[in-house]
Amino acid sequence: MAETRYRRMQPGDEGPAGELVGRVFGAQVAPWFSAEGVAEFLRYVEPEAWRQRLEAHPPAFVAEQGEEVVGVIERRFDAGLSP
């Protein structure tokens, strides 16, 4: 297994990060949300939404194995974390 590296999210990571978070959300969390809630969350992880937050918010971080993004964490202004 490749070594896992952690780093700040950079421009260009939005697509892989959003795809990973959306896929995990869809498999593990979405069944408990309404259709409206699922749609709202998926808008939150679209690449353009990530870009806007990266410009305005505290940093997000990714975990990589090789060239693949395998984890994402985003710090929020209220000191909470977003997956």
C-alpha positions in Angstrom: 0.0 0.0 0.0 1.3 3.5 -0.9 2.3 5.9 1.9 -0.5 8.3 2.9 0.5 12.0 2.7 -1.5 14.9 4.1 -1.4 18.4 2.7 -3.4 21.6 2.3 -6.0 21.4 -0.5 -4.7 23.3 -3.5 -6.3 24.6 -6.7 -7.0 21.5 -8.9 -8.0 19.3 -5.9 -11.7 20.4 -6.1 -12.8 17.8 -8.6 -11.2 14.8 -6.9 -12.1 16.0 -3.5 -15.8 16.6 -4.4 -16.0 13.3 -6.2 -14.7 11.4 -3.2 -16.9 13.2 -0.7 -19.9 12.9 -2.9 -19.3 9.1 -3.5 -18.9 8.4 0.3 -21.9 10.6 1.1 -24.0 8.8 -1.4 -23.1 5.4 -0.1 -23.1 6.0 3.6 -25.2 9.1 4.5 -27.6 10.0 1.7 -30.1 7.2 2.5 -31.0 9.1 5.7 -31.5 12.4 3.9 -34.4 13.8 2.0 -34.0 14.3 -1.8 -33.7 18.0 -1.1 -31.0 17.4 1.5 -29.0 15.2 -0.8 -29.2 17.8 -3.6 -28.0 20.5 -1.2 -25.1 18.5 0.0 -24.0 17.6 -3.6 -24.1 21.3 -4.5 -21.8 21.9 -1.5 -19.1 19.6 -2.9 -19.2 20.7 -6.5 -15.8 22.0 -7.7 -17.0 25.6 -8.0 -18.3 25.6 -4.4 -15.0 24.2 -3.2 -13.1 27.0 -5.0 -15.2 29.6 -3.4 -14.8 28.2 0.1 -11.0 27.8 -0.4 -10.8 31.5 -1.2 -12.9 32.6 1.8 -12.5 29.9 4.6 -9.8 28.4 6.7 -7.9 25.7 4.9 -9.1 22.3 3.8 -6.8 19.3 3.7 -6.5 16.2 1.6 -4.9 12.8 2.2 -3.2 11.2 -0.8 -1.9 7.8 -1.6 0.2 8.1 -4.7 -1.7 10.6 -6.9 -5.1 9.6 -5.6 -7.1 11.8 -3.1 -8.3 9.3 -0.4 -9.5 11.7 2.3 -10.7 15.2 2.7 -11.3 17.4 5.8 -12.4 21.0 5.8 -12.3 23.3 8.8 -15.3 25.6 9.2 -15.4 29.1 10.6 -17.4 27.9 13.6 -14.5 25.6 14.6 -16.4 22.5 13.3 -15.2 20.1 10.6 -16.8 19.2 7.4 -16.0 15.8 5.7 
